[in-house]
């Protein structure tokens, strides 16, 4: 009897968590000025240089266009990271007009 109540409750809780995470983490195509996960297809256009202590942009879906407009991504200033990192299954991605700079401490 307890198993039949617990399993639907676990499934319902998981679905709520997935919904809330998707609500919080969903990106909106358009002008951007901060590092973020790009998880909605469309064109993203940088409006200024961006900085990240680790990875700046994570590409999490297909059909992303990232137009840097000549701006700079300064990344990995205090942790290991990438300027742009794509998830494993991304096949369609366009990156244009962008400069990357990996921060390195001088000794």
Secondary structure, 3 states (H helix, E strand, C coil): CHHHHHHHHHHHHHHHHHHHHHHHHCCCCEEECCCEEECCCEEEEECCCEECCCCCEEECCCCEEEECCCCEEEECCCCCCCCEEECCCCCCEEEECCEEEECCCCC
